[in-house]
Amino acid sequence: IAPIWTNYLGETSLLQPFWDSLRLNYRDYLRSPLFPVAVTVSSYFIFCIPYLVCDIMGDRWPWVQQFKIQPNHRLTASALLHCAGVTLYNHVFLVLPASIAQWLWRPSVDLPDQAPTLLELIVGVIGNLLLFDFQYFIWHLLHHRIRWLYVTFHAIHHKYSSPFALATQCLGGWELITVGFWTTVNPLILRSHLLTTWAFMIVHVYVSVEDHCGYDFPWSTSRLIPLGIYGGPSKHDVHHQKPNTNFAPHFSHWDKIFGTHAEFSFC
């Protein structure tokens, strides 16, 4: 069975028609320096919407609320407006100027003729997630252990002990720039194919929103990945309740190594 799956995953033709369609029909859009920004920003709001609908519907959807991690906390209009305001401010005064700068100064990218194999894409996405996980773990740990860094840059993200989807990017400017820098540079470090890069960006946005969504659904990433390897919304929820635990954004191994890992408890 293993060789069959290896051949299937390593079959270039599996992604080649899709890549050819993108490359030939949307070439000018894909080559633009603005395209990755458009992908991440649009993905963010698309992924936030279903969770926000669940929060707004509240007790009218009891079949959803049974999966809420902190059932006694409800999203308030003031919290929603605050995070929406911070997100809008960051996108207008940080993301937009950075996007314009890229559009003016960064040359259009070349689109390779060859698509990655499915195996290369999967390994590339996981590799980028693991690299980001290490980088952000160190950054996050330092910004909690050094009080000046916490108060100056990171405290805004901990305004809410019960996170919700739109709180994902309720960040200070320095943190948003740092996260954006790693998300952009890591695929270059790992020499990822453009299709792999864009897939990583979309997956990274999704799992980041999921971490803050406030719900632990049966299909949550942490439930799909066995052996407690992945953190997920429950463990990140613990971080917002106990800020000196669970610093890694995605996986669990760094927190276990450094003794900062904590499991979620209903008690």
Accessible surface in RSA format (square Angstrom, percent):
REM  Atomic radii and reference values for relative SASA: ProtOr
REM  Chains: A
REM  Algorithm: Lee & Richards
REM  Probe-radius: 1.40
REM  Slices: 20
REM RES _ NUM      All-atoms   Total-Side   Main-Chain    Non-polar    All polar
REM                ABS   REL    ABS   REL    ABS   REL    ABS   REL    ABS   REL
RES ILE A   1   157.72  89.8 125.95  93.8  31.76  76.6 125.95  90.7  31.76  86.2
RES ALA A   2    72.01  66.2  60.79  93.8  11.22  25.5  67.68  95.3   4.33  11.5
RES PRO A   3    90.73  66.1  85.40  77.8   5.33  19.4  90.73  74.9   0.00   0.0
RES ILE A   4   123.71  70.4 121.67  90.6   2.04   4.9 122.28  88.1   1.43   3.9
RES TRP A   5   143.70  57.7 143.56  69.5   0.14   0.3 122.55  65.3  21.16  34.3
RES THR A   6    79.22  56.3  74.76  75.8   4.45  10.6  53.80  72.3  25.42  38.4
RES ASN A   7   102.90  71.0  94.63  91.5   8.27  19.9  30.03  72.3  72.87  70.4
RES TYR A   8   108.09  50.5 101.72  57.9   6.37  16.6  71.82  54.0  36.28  44.7
RES LEU A   9    40.57  22.6  40.57  29.0   0.00   0.0  40.57  28.5   0.00   0.0
RES GLY A  10    33.81  41.7   0.00   N/A  33.81  41.7  15.89  43.6  17.92  40.1
RES GLU A  11    87.04  50.0  84.69  64.1   2.36   5.6  23.21  44.9  63.84  52.1
RES THR A  12    38.95  27.7  37.11  37.6   1.85   4.4  16.84  22.6  22.11  33.4
RES SER A  13    64.02  54.1  56.80  75.8   7.22  16.6  43.58  92.8  20.45  28.6
RES LEU A  14    70.67  39.4  48.87  35.0  21.80  54.8  53.49  37.6  17.18  46.2
RES LEU A  15    26.82  14.9  26.82  19.2   0.00   0.0  26.82  18.8   0.00   0.0
RES GLN A  16    32.65  18.3  32.65  23.9   0.00   0.0  26.32  56.0   6.33   4.8
RES PRO A  17    85.53  62.3  74.82  68.2  10.72  39.0  80.06  66.1   5.47  34.0
RES PHE A  18   109.95  55.0 103.06  63.8   6.89  17.9 108.49  65.8   1.46   4.2
RES TRP A  19     0.00   0.0   0.00   0.0   0.00   0.0   0.00   0.0   0.00   0.0
RES ASP A  20    39.10  27.4  39.10  38.9   0.00   0.0  13.36  31.4  25.74  25.7
RES SER A  21    51.13  43.2  45.52  60.8   5.61  12.9  27.19  57.9  23.95  33.5
RES LEU A  22    35.69  19.9  35.69  25.5   0.00   0.0  35.69  25.1   0.00   0.0
RES ARG A  23    32.48  13.6  32.38  16.5   0.10   0.2   0.00   0.0  32.48  19.7
RES LEU A  24   124.81  69.5  95.72  68.5  29.10  73.1  97.68  68.6  27.13  73.0
RES ASN A  25   101.15  69.8  71.02  68.6  30.12  72.5  16.80  40.4  84.35  81.5
RES TYR A  26   110.28  51.5 108.85  61.9   1.44   3.7  62.88  47.3  47.40  58.4
RES ARG A  27   105.22  44.2 102.49  52.2   2.73   6.5  39.26  53.7  65.96  40.0
RES ASP A  28   115.77  81.1 102.35 101.9  13.42  31.7  34.24  80.6  81.53  81.3
RES TYR A  29   155.66  72.7 151.15  86.0   4.52  11.7 106.17  79.8  49.49  61.0
RES LEU A  30     6.85   3.8   5.49   3.9   1.36   3.4   5.49   3.9   1.36   3.7
RES ARG A  31    62.92  26.4  62.92  32.1   0.00   0.0   3.12   4.3  59.80  36.2
RES SER A  32    26.22  22.2  22.07  29.4   4.16   9.6  21.26  45.3   4.96   6.9
RES PRO A  33     7.51   5.5   4.93   4.5   2.59   9.4   7.21   6.0   0.31   1.9
RES LEU A  34    64.14  35.7  63.49  45.4   0.64   1.6  63.53  44.6   0.61   1.6
RES PHE A  35    49.01  24.5  44.90  27.8   4.11  10.7  48.90  29.6   0.11   0.3
RES PRO A  36    29.00  21.1  28.45  25.9   0.55   2.0  28.80  23.8   0.21   1.3
RES VAL A  37    30.10  19.8  27.93  25.3   2.17   5.2  30.10  26.2   0.00   0.0
RES ALA A  38    56.37  51.8  45.81  70.7  10.57  24.0  54.88  77.3   1.49   4.0
RES VAL A  39    19.00  12.5  15.37  13.9   3.63   8.7  18.98  16.5   0.01   0.0
RES THR A  40    31.48  22.4  30.49  30.9   1.00   2.4  20.80  27.9  10.68  16.1
RES VAL A  41    40.14  26.4  38.52  34.9   1.62   3.9  40.14  34.9   0.00   0.0
RES SER A  42    54.25  45.8  46.67  62.3   7.58  17.5  40.59  86.4  13.66  19.1
RES SER A  43    11.24   9.5   9.07  12.1   2.17   5.0   2.42   5.2   8.82  12.4
RES TYR A  44     0.91   0.4   0.91   0.5   0.00   0.0   0.91   0.7   0.00   0.0
RES PHE A  45    81.68  40.9  81.41  50.4   0.27   0.7  81.55  49.4   0.13   0.4
RES ILE A  46   108.62  61.8 105.28  78.4   3.34   8.1 105.71  76.1   2.91   7.9
RES PHE A  47    47.71  23.9  45.20  28.0   2.51   6.5  46.90  28.4   0.82   2.3
RES CYS A  48     1.10   0.8   1.10   1.2   0.00   0.0   1.10   2.8   0.00   0.0
RES ILE A  49    99.31  56.5  98.94  73.7   0.37   0.9  99.31  71.5   0.00   0.0
RES PRO A  50    75.94  55.3  68.56  62.5   7.38  26.8  74.71  61.7   1.23   7.6
RES TYR A  51    18.25   8.5  18.25  10.4   0.00   0.0  11.82   8.9   6.44   7.9
RES LEU A  52    26.15  14.6  26.15  18.7   0.00   0.0  26.15  18.4   0.00   0.0
RES VAL A  53    59.97  39.5  59.25  53.6   0.72   1.7  59.97  52.1   0.00   0.0
RES CYS A  54    14.93  11.3  14.93  16.7   0.00   0.0   0.00   0.0  14.93  16.1
RES ASP A  55    11.55   8.1   1.32   1.3  10.23  24.2   1.40   3.3  10.15  10.1
RES ILE A  56   102.68  58.4  86.04  64.1  16.64  40.1  92.37  66.5  10.31  28.0
RES MET A  57    49.84  25.8  48.15  31.9   1.69   4.0  25.35  21.6  24.49  32.4
RES GLY A  58     7.56   9.3   0.00   N/A   7.56   9.3   7.56  20.8   0.00   0.0
RES ASP A  59   104.34  73.1  85.74  85.3  18.60  44.0  37.08  87.3  67.25  67.1
RES ARG A  60   164.91  69.2 138.72  70.7  26.19  62.3  71.74  98.0  93.17  56.5
RES TRP A  61    71.85  28.8  71.85  34.8   0.00   0.0  54.64  29.1  17.20  27.9
RES PRO A  62    88.96  64.8  81.12  73.9   7.84  28.5  83.53  69.0   5.43  33.8
RES TRP A  63   155.65  62.5 150.05  72.6   5.60  13.2 140.85  75.1  14.80  24.0
RES VAL A  64     4.92   3.2   4.63   4.2   0.28   0.7   4.92   4.3   0.00   0.0
RES GLN A  65    17.07   9.5  12.00   8.8   5.06  12.1  11.37  24.2   5.69   4.3
RES GLN A  66   124.91  69.8  84.34  61.6  40.57  96.6  36.84  78.4  88.07  66.8
RES PHE A  67    60.34  30.2  53.59  33.2   6.75  17.6  58.41  35.4   1.92   5.5
RES LYS A  68    16.64   8.1   9.44   5.8   7.20  17.1   2.02   1.8  14.61  15.6
RES ILE A  69     8.36   4.8   2.14   1.6   6.22  15.0   5.34   3.8   3.02   8.2
RES GLN A  70    20.61  11.5  16.63  12.2   3.97   9.5  12.58  26.8   8.03   6.1
RES PRO A  71    70.07  51.1  64.20  58.5   5.87  21.3  64.24  53.0   5.84  36.3
RES ASN A  72   144.12  99.4 111.10 107.4  33.02  79.5  29.49  71.0 114.63 110.8
RES HIS A  73    84.82  46.4  81.36  56.5   3.47   8.9  62.69  64.6  22.13  25.7
RES ARG A  74    98.04  41.2  77.83  39.7  20.21  48.1  60.00  82.0  38.04  23.1
RES LEU A  75    40.44  22.5   7.25   5.2  33.20  83.5  12.82   9.0  27.62  74.3
RES THR A  76    73.79  52.5  67.39  68.3   6.40  15.3  68.55  92.1   5.24   7.9
RES ALA A  77    73.20  67.3  60.64  93.6  12.55  28.6  64.70  91.1   8.50  22.5
RES SER A  78    82.28  69.5  70.24  93.7  12.04  27.7  54.04 115.1  28.24  39.6
RES ALA A  79     9.60   8.8   7.54  11.6   2.06   4.7   9.56  13.5   0.04   0.1
RES LEU A  80    44.50  24.8  44.50  31.8   0.00   0.0  44.50  31.3   0.00   0.0
RES LEU A  81   128.06  71.3 120.16  86.0   7.90  19.9 120.44  84.6   7.62  20.5
RES HIS A  82    60.06  32.8  49.09  34.1  10.97  28.1  45.17  46.6  14.89  17.3
RES CYS A  83     0.00   0.0   0.00   0.0   0.00   0.0   0.00   0.0   0.00   0.0
RES ALA A  84    39.31  36.1  33.55  51.8   5.76  13.1  35.97  50.7   3.34   8.8
RES GLY A  85    37.29  46.0   0.00   N/A  37.29  46.0  31.90  87.5   5.39  12.1
RES VAL A  86    24.35  16.0  20.61  18.7   3.74   9.0  23.48  20.4   0.86   2.3
RES THR A  87     2.78   2.0   2.56   2.6   0.22   0.5   2.78   3.7   0.00   0.0
RES LEU A  88   118.96  66.2 115.50  82.6   3.45   8.7 118.65  83.3   0.31   0.8
RES TYR A  89   129.22  60.3 125.02  71.1   4.20  10.9  84.61  63.6  44.61  55.0
RES ASN A  90     5.77   4.0   5.77   5.6   0.00   0.0   0.89   2.1   4.88   4.7
RES HIS A  91    25.03  13.7  22.25  15.5   2.78   7.1  19.74  20.3   5.30   6.2
RES VAL A  92    64.31  42.3  59.43  53.8   4.88  11.8  60.36  52.4   3.95  10.7
RES PHE A  93   121.10  60.6 107.02  66.3  14.08  36.6 107.55  65.2  13.55  38.8
RES LEU A  94    50.77  28.3  44.17  31.6   6.61  16.6  46.36  32.6   4.42  11.9
RES VAL A  95    32.47  21.4  28.61  25.9   3.86   9.3  32.28  28.0   0.19   0.5
RES LEU A  96    93.35  52.0  91.61  65.5   1.73   4.4  93.35  65.6   0.00   0.0
RES PRO A  97    63.29  46.1  54.57  49.7   8.71  31.7  58.65  48.4   4.64  28.8
RES ALA A  98    54.30  49.9  45.01  69.5   9.30  21.1  52.63  74.1   1.67   4.4
RES SER A  99     6.96   5.9   6.81   9.1   0.15   0.3   5.51  11.7   1.45   2.0
RES ILE A 100    79.63  45.3  79.44  59.2   0.19   0.5  79.63  57.3   0.00   0.0
RES ALA A 101    28.50  26.2  26.05  40.2   2.45   5.6  27.90  39.3   0.60   1.6
RES GLN A 102    49.10  27.5  45.80  33.5   3.30   7.9  25.11  53.4  23.99  18.2
RES TRP A 103   146.79  58.9 131.42  63.6  15.37  36.1 104.89  55.9  41.90  68.0
RES LEU A 104   109.12  60.8  77.75  55.6  31.38  78.9  79.39  55.8  29.73  80.0
RES TRP A 105   200.02  80.3 171.60  83.1  28.42  66.7 150.85  80.4  49.17  79.8
RES ARG A 106    81.38  34.2  71.64  36.5   9.74  23.2  33.03  45.1  48.36  29.3
RES PRO A 107   105.41  76.8  91.88  83.8  13.53  49.2 103.94  85.8   1.47   9.1
RES SER A 108    53.18  44.9  35.40  47.2  17.78  41.0   5.87  12.5  47.31  66.3
RES VAL A 109    37.16  24.5  31.52  28.5   5.65  13.6  37.16  32.3   0.00   0.0
RES ASP A 110   116.51  81.6 103.96 103.5  12.54  29.7  35.10  82.6  81.41  81.2
RES LEU A 111    11.63   6.5   0.00   0.0  11.63  29.2   0.09   0.1  11.55  31.1
RES PRO A 112    53.63  39.1  41.27  37.6  12.36  44.9  53.51  44.2   0.12   0.7
RES ASP A 113   101.25  70.9  93.60  93.2   7.65  18.1  30.46  71.7  70.79  70.6
RES GLN A 114   109.40  61.2 107.50  78.6   1.90   4.5  50.17 106.8  59.23  44.9
RES ALA A 115     4.59   4.2   0.00   0.0   4.59  10.4   0.07   0.1   4.52  12.0
RES PRO A 116     5.71   4.2   2.51   2.3   3.20  11.6   5.71   4.7   0.00   0.0
RES THR A 117    19.64  14.0  19.64  19.9   0.00   0.0  17.45  23.4   2.19   3.3
RES LEU A 118    38.08  21.2  38.08  27.2   0.00   0.0  38.08  26.7   0.00   0.0
RES LEU A 119    69.13  38.5  69.13  49.5   0.00   0.0  69.13  48.6   0.00   0.0
RES GLU A 120   100.66  57.8  91.08  68.9   9.59  22.8  41.11  79.5  59.56  48.6
RES LEU A 121    27.97  15.6  27.97  20.0   0.00   0.0  27.97  19.6   0.00   0.0
RES ILE A 122    67.50  38.4  65.41  48.7   2.10   5.1  67.43  48.6   0.07   0.2
RES VAL A 123    88.73  58.4  87.11  78.9   1.62   3.9  87.69  76.2   1.03   2.8
RES GLY A 124    15.45  19.1   0.00   N/A  15.45  19.1  15.20  41.7   0.25   0.6
RES VAL A 125    13.36   8.8  13.36  12.1   0.00   0.0  13.36  11.6   0.00   0.0
RES ILE A 126    81.61  46.4  81.61  60.8   0.00   0.0  81.61  58.8   0.00   0.0
RES GLY A 127    23.63  29.1   0.00   N/A  23.63  29.1  20.59  56.5   3.04   6.8
RES ASN A 128     0.00   0.0   0.00   0.0   0.00   0.0   0.00   0.0   0.00   0.0
RES LEU A 129    13.65   7.6  13.65   9.8   0.00   0.0  13.65   9.6   0.00   0.0
RES LEU A 130    71.59  39.9  67.94  48.6   3.65   9.2  68.18  47.9   3.40   9.2
RES LEU A 131    46.69  26.0  41.49  29.7   5.20  13.1  46.07  32.4   0.63   1.7
RES PHE A 132     5.59   2.8   5.59   3.5   0.00   0.0   5.59   3.4   0.00   0.0
RES ASP A 133     0.00   0.0   0.00   0.0   0.00   0.0   0.00   0.0   0.00   0.0
RES PHE A 134    86.56  43.3  86.56  53.6   0.00   0.0  86.56  52.5   0.00   0.0
RES GLN A 135    30.51  17.1  25.14  18.4   5.37  12.8  15.08  32.1  15.43  11.7
RES TYR A 136    19.72   9.2  19.72  11.2   0.00   0.0  12.04   9.0   7.68   9.5
RES PHE A 137     0.01   0.0   0.01   0.0   0.00   0.0   0.01   0.0   0.00   0.0
RES ILE A 138    61.32  34.9  61.32  45.7   0.00   0.0  61.32  44.2   0.00   0.0
RES TRP A 139    18.24   7.3  14.60   7.1   3.64   8.6  17.88   9.5   0.36   0.6
RES HIS A 140     1.87   1.0   1.87   1.3   0.00   0.0   1.82   1.9   0.05   0.1
RES LEU A 141    24.81  13.8  24.81  17.7   0.00   0.0  24.81  17.4   0.00   0.0
RES LEU A 142    81.08  45.2  81.08  58.0   0.00   0.0  81.08  56.9   0.00   0.0
RES HIS A 143     8.65   4.7   8.65   6.0   0.00   0.0   8.65   8.9   0.00   0.0
RES HIS A 144    23.17  12.7   3.87   2.7  19.30  49.4   0.05   0.1  23.12  26.9
RES ARG A 145   134.08  56.3 102.85  52.4  31.23  74.4  45.25  61.8  88.83  53.8
RES ILE A 146    81.90  46.6  78.67  58.6   3.23   7.8  81.90  59.0   0.00   0.0
RES ARG A 147   175.98  73.9 168.74  86.0   7.24  17.2  70.47  96.3 105.51  63.9
RES TRP A 148   162.61  65.3 153.62  74.4   8.99  21.1 135.39  72.2  27.22  44.2
RES LEU A 149    32.09  17.9  32.09  23.0   0.00   0.0  32.09  22.5   0.00   0.0
RES TYR A 150    45.31  21.2  45.31  25.8   0.00   0.0  29.48  22.2  15.83  19.5
RES VAL A 151    84.25  55.4  68.66  62.2  15.58  37.5  68.66  59.7  15.58  42.3
RES THR A 152    69.01  49.1  37.20  37.7  31.81  75.8  37.13  49.9  31.88  48.2
RES PHE A 153    51.98  26.0  48.42  30.0   3.56   9.3  51.28  31.1   0.70   2.0
RES HIS A 154     0.05   0.0   0.05   0.0   0.00   0.0   0.05   0.0   0.00   0.0
RES ALA A 155    34.69  31.9  28.36  43.8   6.34  14.4  28.55  40.2   6.15  16.3
RES ILE A 156    59.28  33.7  48.02  35.8  11.26  27.1  55.99  40.3   3.30   9.0
RES HIS A 157     9.50   5.2   6.64   4.6   2.87   7.3   2.48   2.6   7.03   8.2
RES HIS A 158    26.21  14.3   5.09   3.5  21.13  54.0   4.68   4.8  21.53  25.1
RES LYS A 159   122.09  59.6  88.75  54.5  33.34  79.4  45.57  41.0  76.52  81.5
RES TYR A 160    35.45  16.6  32.31  18.4   3.15   8.2  34.28  25.8   1.18   1.5
RES SER A 161    55.87  47.2  49.20  65.7   6.67  15.4  28.83  61.4  27.04  37.9
RES SER A 162    19.66  16.6  11.42  15.2   8.24  19.0   6.41  13.7  13.25  18.6
RES PRO A 163     1.49   1.1   0.30   0.3   1.19   4.3   0.42   0.3   1.07   6.6
RES PHE A 164     9.87   4.9   9.87   6.1   0.00   0.0   9.87   6.0   0.00   0.0
RES ALA A 165     0.00   0.0   0.00   0.0   0.00   0.0   0.00   0.0   0.00   0.0
RES LEU A 166    12.91   7.2  12.91   9.2   0.00   0.0  12.91   9.1   0.00   0.0
RES ALA A 167     1.73   1.6   1.73   2.7   0.00   0.0   1.73   2.4   0.00   0.0
RES THR A 168    12.15   8.6   7.84   7.9   4.32  10.3   7.84  10.5   4.32   6.5
RES GLN A 169    34.07  19.1  33.98  24.8   0.09   0.2   5.93  12.6  28.14  21.3
RES CYS A 170     1.62   1.2   1.62   1.8   0.00   0.0   1.55   3.9   0.07   0.1
RES LEU A 171    13.18   7.3  11.82   8.5   1.36   3.4  11.82   8.3   1.36   3.7
RES GLY A 172    16.49  20.3   0.00   N/A  16.49  20.3  16.49  45.3   0.00   0.0
RES GLY A 173    25.18  31.1   0.00   N/A  25.18  31.1  12.62  34.6  12.56  28.1
RES TRP A 174   116.38  46.7 108.13  52.3   8.25  19.4 108.71  58.0   7.67  12.4
RES GLU A 175     2.19   1.3   2.19   1.7   0.00   0.0   0.19   0.4   2.00   1.6
RES LEU A 176    23.10  12.9  20.98  15.0   2.13   5.3  20.98  14.7   2.13   5.7
RES ILE A 177    93.72  53.3  86.17  64.2   7.56  18.2  91.87  66.2   1.85   5.0
RES THR A 178    12.96   9.2   9.54   9.7   3.42   8.1  12.62  17.0   0.33   0.5
RES VAL A 179    29.51  19.4  29.51  26.7   0.00   0.0  29.51  25.6   0.00   0.0
RES GLY A 180    34.13  42.1   0.00   N/A  34.13  42.1  33.15  91.0   0.99   2.2
RES PHE A 181   118.65  59.4 111.34  69.0   7.30  19.0 117.30  71.1   1.35   3.9
RES TRP A 182    39.57  15.9  39.57  19.2   0.00   0.0  23.74  12.7  15.83  25.7
RES THR A 183    12.49   8.9  12.49  12.7   0.00   0.0  11.00  14.8   1.50   2.3
RES THR A 184    53.20  37.8  48.95  49.6   4.25  10.1  27.98  37.6  25.22  38.1
RES VAL A 185    36.56  24.1  36.56  33.1   0.00   0.0  36.56  31.8   0.00   0.0
RES ASN A 186     0.14   0.1   0.14   0.1   0.00   0.0   0.00   0.0   0.14   0.1
RES PRO A 187     3.29   2.4   1.96   1.8   1.33   4.8   2.10   1.7   1.19   7.4
RES LEU A 188   113.81  63.4  98.40  70.4  15.41  38.7 101.34  71.2  12.47  33.6
RES ILE A 189   102.64  58.4  77.11  57.4  25.53  61.5  85.02  61.2  17.62  47.8
RES LEU A 190    78.47  43.7  53.49  38.3  24.98  62.8  57.66  40.5  20.81  56.0
RES ARG A 191   219.73  92.3 187.12  95.4  32.62  77.7  70.04  95.7 149.70  90.7
RES SER A 192    28.22  23.8   1.83   2.4  26.38  60.8   7.39  15.7  20.83  29.2
RES HIS A 193    38.23  20.9  23.82  16.6  14.42  36.9  32.95  34.0   5.28   6.1
RES LEU A 194    35.82  19.9  34.58  24.7   1.24   3.1  34.58  24.3   1.24   3.3
RES LEU A 195    14.05   7.8  13.88   9.9   0.17   0.4  13.88   9.7   0.17   0.5
RES THR A 196     3.83   2.7   3.83   3.9   0.00   0.0   1.79   2.4   2.03   3.1
RES THR A 197    14.10  10.0  14.10  14.3   0.00   0.0  11.16  15.0   2.94   4.4
RES TRP A 198    14.85   6.0  14.85   7.2   0.00   0.0  13.08   7.0   1.77   2.9
RES ALA A 199    23.68  21.8  17.43  26.9   6.25  14.2  22.82  32.1   0.86   2.3
RES PHE A 200     0.00   0.0   0.00   0.0   0.00   0.0   0.00   0.0   0.00   0.0
RES MET A 201     8.51   4.4   8.40   5.6   0.11   0.3   8.46   7.2   0.04   0.1
RES ILE A 202    68.41  38.9  68.41  51.0   0.00   0.0  68.41  49.3   0.00   0.0
RES VAL A 203    54.24  35.7  52.63  47.6   1.62   3.9  54.24  47.1   0.00   0.0
RES HIS A 204    10.55   5.8  10.55   7.3   0.00   0.0   6.18   6.4   4.37   5.1
RES VAL A 205    14.71   9.7  12.22  11.1   2.49   6.0  14.70  12.8   0.01   0.0
RES TYR A 206    62.74  29.3  62.74  35.7   0.00   0.0  49.77  37.4  12.97  16.0
RES VAL A 207     6.85   4.5   6.85   6.2   0.00   0.0   6.85   6.0   0.00   0.0
RES SER A 208    22.99  19.4  21.31  28.4   1.67   3.9  16.28  34.7   6.71   9.4
RES VAL A 209     0.15   0.1   0.15   0.1   0.00   0.0   0.15   0.1   0.00   0.0
RES GLU A 210     2.21   1.3   2.21   1.7   0.00   0.0   1.22   2.4   0.99   0.8
RES ASP A 211     4.12   2.9   3.47   3.5   0.65   1.5   0.75   1.8   3.37   3.4
RES HIS A 212    14.70   8.0  14.70  10.2   0.00   0.0  14.61  15.1   0.09   0.1
RES CYS A 213     0.91   0.7   0.70   0.8   0.21   0.5   0.00   0.0   0.91   1.0
RES GLY A 214     3.31   4.1   0.00   N/A   3.31   4.1   2.53   6.9   0.78   1.7
RES TYR A 215     0.43   0.2   0.33   0.2   0.10   0.3   0.00   0.0   0.43   0.5
RES ASP A 216    24.75  17.3  21.38  21.3   3.37   8.0   7.82  18.4  16.93  16.9
RES PHE A 217    11.63   5.8  11.63   7.2   0.00   0.0  11.63   7.1   0.00   0.0
RES PRO A 218    71.59  52.2  58.11  53.0  13.48  49.0  60.53  50.0  11.06  68.7
RES TRP A 219   143.37  57.5 137.73  66.7   5.64  13.3 125.45  66.9  17.93  29.1
RES SER A 220     1.69   1.4   1.56   2.1   0.13   0.3   0.13   0.3   1.56   2.2
RES THR A 221    23.61  16.8  23.61  23.9   0.00   0.0  17.24  23.2   6.37   9.6
RES SER A 222    26.35  22.3  13.23  17.7  13.12  30.2   8.83  18.8  17.52  24.5
RES ARG A 223   145.26  61.0 110.30  56.2  34.96  83.2  30.07  41.1 115.19  69.8
RES LEU A 224   124.48  69.3  96.64  69.1  27.85  70.0  99.63  70.0  24.85  66.9
RES ILE A 225    54.80  31.2  51.87  38.6   2.93   7.1  52.45  37.8   2.35   6.4
RES PRO A 226    89.64  65.3  79.76  72.7   9.89  35.9  89.55  73.9   0.09   0.6
RES LEU A 227   156.82  87.3 118.77  85.0  38.04  95.6 132.24  92.9  24.58  66.1
RES GLY A 228    31.13  38.4   0.00   N/A  31.13  38.4  23.33  64.0   7.80  17.5
RES ILE A 229    79.67  45.3  74.35  55.4   5.32  12.8  79.51  57.3   0.16   0.4
RES TYR A 230     5.97   2.8   3.23   1.8   2.73   7.1   3.23   2.4   2.73   3.4
RES GLY A 231    10.43  12.9   0.00   N/A  10.43  12.9   7.72  21.2   2.70   6.1
RES GLY A 232     2.27   2.8   0.00   N/A   2.27   2.8   0.00   0.0   2.27   5.1
RES PRO A 233     0.35   0.3   0.07   0.1   0.29   1.0   0.07   0.1   0.29   1.8
RES SER A 234    17.85  15.1  17.68  23.6   0.17   0.4  14.26  30.4   3.59   5.0
RES LYS A 235    23.37  11.4  23.37  14.3   0.00   0.0  19.89  17.9   3.47   3.7
RES HIS A 236    16.52   9.0  13.98   9.7   2.55   6.5  14.93  15.4   1.60   1.9
RES ASP A 237     1.74   1.2   1.74   1.7   0.00   0.0   0.25   0.6   1.49   1.5
RES VAL A 238     5.93   3.9   5.72   5.2   0.21   0.5   5.93   5.2   0.00   0.0
RES HIS A 239     0.21   0.1   0.21   0.1   0.00   0.0   0.21   0.2   0.00   0.0
RES HIS A 240     8.00   4.4   0.92   0.6   7.08  18.1   0.92   0.9   7.08   8.2
RES GLN A 241    79.19  44.3  51.95  38.0  27.24  64.9  14.61  31.1  64.58  49.0
RES LYS A 242   120.68  58.9 116.31  71.4   4.37  10.4  73.04  65.7  47.64  50.7
RES PRO A 243    50.13  36.5  50.13  45.7   0.00   0.0  50.13  41.4   0.00   0.0
RES ASN A 244    95.01  65.5  89.01  86.0   6.00  14.4  23.34  56.2  71.66  69.3
RES THR A 245    25.28  18.0  25.28  25.6   0.00   0.0  25.28  33.9   0.00   0.0
RES ASN A 246     7.04   4.9   6.72   6.5   0.32   0.8   6.38  15.4   0.66   0.6
RES PHE A 247     0.66   0.3   0.00   0.0   0.66   1.7   0.00   0.0   0.66   1.9
RES ALA A 248    10.23   9.4   0.00   0.0  10.23  23.3   0.00   0.0  10.23  27.1
RES PRO A 249    17.22  12.5  12.24  11.2   4.98  18.1  14.11  11.6   3.11  19.3
RES HIS A 250     2.30   1.3   1.10   0.8   1.21   3.1   1.44   1.5   0.86   1.0
RES PHE A 251    21.02  10.5  18.18  11.3   2.85   7.4  18.18  11.0   2.85   8.1
RES SER A 252     3.36   2.8   1.27   1.7   2.10   4.8   2.86   6.1   0.51   0.7
RES HIS A 253    63.67  34.8  59.72  41.5   3.95  10.1  49.27  50.8  14.39  16.7
RES TRP A 254    60.75  24.4  60.75  29.4   0.00   0.0  59.07  31.5   1.68   2.7
RES ASP A 255     3.72   2.6   3.72   3.7   0.00   0.0   0.13   0.3   3.59   3.6
RES LYS A 256   104.04  50.8  78.72  48.3  25.32  60.3  56.06  50.5  47.98  51.1
RES ILE A 257   116.35  66.2  83.80  62.4  32.56  78.5  90.99  65.5  25.36  68.8
RES PHE A 258   104.46  52.3  76.67  47.5  27.79  72.3  83.11  50.4  21.34  61.1
RES GLY A 259    67.45  83.2   0.00   N/A  67.45  83.2  34.69  95.2  32.76  73.4
RES THR A 260     9.80   7.0   6.63   6.7   3.17   7.6   9.80  13.2   0.00   0.0
RES HIS A 261    48.76  26.7  23.65  16.4  25.11  64.2  10.82  11.2  37.94  44.1
RES ALA A 262    21.72  20.0  15.50  23.9   6.22  14.1  21.72  30.6   0.00   0.0
RES GLU A 263   109.96  63.1  95.19  72.0  14.77  35.2  55.08 106.5  54.88  44.8
RES PHE A 264    46.55  23.3  24.61  15.2  21.94  57.1  24.61  14.9  21.94  62.8
RES SER A 265    65.23  55.1  44.89  59.9  20.35  46.9  37.15  79.1  28.09  39.3
RES PHE A 266   175.87  88.0 139.24  86.2  36.64  95.3 143.45  87.0  32.42  92.8
RES CYS A 267   158.67 120.0  91.58 102.1  67.09 157.7  66.63 168.8  92.04  99.2
END  Absolute sums over single chains surface
CHAIN  1 A    14016.4      11935.6       2080.8      10079.0       3937.4
END  Absolute sums over all chains
TOTAL         14016.4      11935.6       2080.8      10079.0       3937.4
